[in-house]
Amino acid sequence: MRPHDLRRTAGYLMQTGGMNIVDIQHQLRHKNLGTTLRYVPPLADIAKILEDANNHEMG
């Protein structure tokens, strides 16, 4: 486990709790929104990643 893993988890939990991405950016103290989006991609992207992973495991 690395410190960035904890930051990523915190960002994810904030996002799934309904916090908007700009507030997450400030909470994680990122100067650039792009940095936050690397930690916390939009939920639709996460759903796609999980779906692809599940399809890969089954195929």
BELFEN-V260097 format. One record per residue. RES is the residue in three letters. PSI is psi as a letter, one per 20 degrees, with the letter a starting at -180 (* if undefined). Layout:
res->{RES | RES}
psi->{PSI | PSI}
This chain:
res->{MET | ARG | PRO | HIS | ASP | LEU | ARG | ARG | THR | ALA | GLY | TYR | LEU | MET | GLN | THR | GLY | GLY | MET | ASN | ILE | VAL | ASP | ILE | GLN | HIS | GLN | LEU | ARG | HIS | LYS | ASN | LEU | GLY | THR | THR | LEU | ARG | TYR | VAL | PRO | PRO | LEU | ALA | ASP | ILE | ALA | LYS | ILE | LEU | GLU | ASP | ALA | ASN | ASN | HIS | GLU | MET | GLY}
psi->{p | q | h | h | h | h | g | g | g | g | g | g | h | g | g | i | i | j | p | r | h | h | h | g | g | g | h | i | l | p | h | p | h | h | g | g | h | h | g | n | q | q | h | h | h | g | g | g | g | g | g | g | g | g | h | g | h | h | *}
